[in-house]
Amino acid sequence: MTVHAYVLIQTEVGKAAAVARAVADVPGVVAAEDVTGPYDVIVRTEAENMDELGRMVVGRVQIIEGITRTVTCPVVHL
């Protein structure tokens, strides 16, 4: 079963557009959008399982220059 999640990203000032472009190229990222509010970029992801999702966020997303904080929100089906 595929795991979908939103990753909420805070960036350094002036880095949101560059971060959104960079994160959009990460395998497993479905969409990356610049937004306003407490977060600067919101990313929709999909992965085969929670472990793969964690590896993607920690190993590929969080290392992008300009990111200061991420919050991962897995989608649940109630």
C-alpha positions as a LaTeX table, in Angstrom:
\begin{tabular}{lrrr}
\hline
Residue & $x$ (\AA) & $y$ (\AA) & $z$ (\AA) \\
\hline
Met1 & 0.00 & 0.00 & 0.00 \\
Thr2 & 1.39 & 3.37 & $-1.00$ \\
Val3 & 1.95 & 5.93 & 1.75 \\
His4 & 1.10 & 9.54 & 0.92 \\
Ala5 & 2.27 & 12.47 & 3.04 \\
Tyr6 & 2.53 & 16.22 & 3.08 \\
Val7 & 5.87 & 17.70 & 4.07 \\
Leu8 & 5.62 & 21.22 & 5.47 \\
Ile9 & 8.85 & 23.13 & 4.98 \\
Gln10 & 10.23 & 26.30 & 6.52 \\
Thr11 & 13.09 & 27.95 & 4.65 \\
Glu12 & 15.65 & 30.67 & 5.11 \\
Val13 & 14.38 & 34.10 & 4.08 \\
Gly14 & 14.28 & 34.41 & 0.30 \\
Lys15 & 14.92 & 30.70 & $-0.36$ \\
Ala16 & 11.36 & 29.35 & $-0.79$ \\
Ala17 & 11.30 & 29.36 & $-4.61$ \\
Ala18 & 14.71 & 27.69 & $-4.90$ \\
Val19 & 13.77 & 25.08 & $-2.29$ \\
Ala20 & 10.47 & 24.30 & $-4.06$ \\
Arg21 & 12.29 & 23.81 & $-7.37$ \\
Ala22 & 14.95 & 21.58 & $-5.78$ \\
Val23 & 12.52 & 19.45 & $-3.78$ \\
Ala24 & 10.30 & 18.95 & $-6.85$ \\
Asp25 & 13.16 & 16.92 & $-8.39$ \\
Val26 & 13.35 & 14.45 & $-5.48$ \\
Pro27 & 12.05 & 10.99 & $-6.44$ \\
Gly28 & 8.71 & 10.39 & $-4.72$ \\
Val29 & 7.70 & 14.05 & $-4.69$ \\
Val30 & 4.39 & 14.47 & $-6.50$ \\
Ala31 & 4.09 & 18.27 & $-6.10$ \\
Ala32 & 5.94 & 21.12 & $-4.43$ \\
Glu33 & 4.22 & 24.48 & $-3.96$ \\
Asp34 & 5.32 & 27.84 & $-2.55$ \\
Val35 & 2.77 & 29.00 & 0.03 \\
Thr36 & 2.27 & 31.83 & 2.49 \\
Gly37 & 1.79 & 31.41 & 6.21 \\
Pro38 & 3.87 & 29.63 & 8.83 \\
Tyr39 & 5.40 & 27.34 & 6.18 \\
Asp40 & 7.08 & 28.40 & 2.96 \\
Val41 & 6.75 & 25.24 & 0.86 \\
Ile42 & 4.28 & 22.36 & 1.02 \\
Val43 & 5.21 & 19.10 & $-0.66$ \\
Arg44 & 2.99 & 16.13 & $-1.55$ \\
Thr45 & 4.90 & 12.83 & $-1.50$ \\
Glu46 & 4.31 & 9.15 & $-2.05$ \\
Ala47 & 6.39 & 6.19 & $-0.95$ \\
Glu48 & 6.02 & 2.42 & $-0.79$ \\
Asn49 & 6.05 & 2.39 & 3.03 \\
Met50 & 6.78 & 4.53 & 6.08 \\
Asp51 & 10.45 & 3.56 & 6.14 \\
Glu52 & 10.90 & 4.72 & 2.54 \\
Leu53 & 9.06 & 7.94 & 3.37 \\
Gly54 & 11.39 & 8.57 & 6.30 \\
Arg55 & 14.48 & 7.91 & 4.19 \\
Met56 & 13.20 & 10.30 & 1.52 \\
Val57 & 12.54 & 13.13 & 3.98 \\
Val58 & 15.73 & 12.72 & 6.01 \\
Gly59 & 18.10 & 11.65 & 3.24 \\
Arg60 & 16.88 & 13.71 & 0.29 \\
Val61 & 14.60 & 16.55 & 1.38 \\
Gln62 & 16.18 & 17.81 & 4.61 \\
Ile63 & 19.62 & 18.08 & 3.01 \\
Ile64 & 18.45 & 20.67 & 0.46 \\
Glu65 & 20.17 & 24.00 & 1.05 \\
Gly66 & 17.88 & 26.64 & 2.51 \\
Ile67 & 15.60 & 24.33 & 4.48 \\
Thr68 & 15.50 & 25.11 & 8.18 \\
Arg69 & 12.69 & 22.81 & 9.38 \\
Thr70 & 10.33 & 20.13 & 8.11 \\
Val71 & 7.15 & 18.59 & 9.48 \\
Thr72 & 5.95 & 15.35 & 7.87 \\
Cys73 & 2.20 & 14.66 & 7.89 \\
Pro74 & 1.25 & 11.17 & 6.64 \\
Val75 & $-2.21$ & 10.95 & 5.08 \\
Val76 & $-4.64$ & 8.66 & 6.94 \\
His77 & $-7.89$ & 7.20 & 5.67 \\
Leu78 & $-10.49$ & 7.25 & 8.43 \\
\hline
\end{tabular}
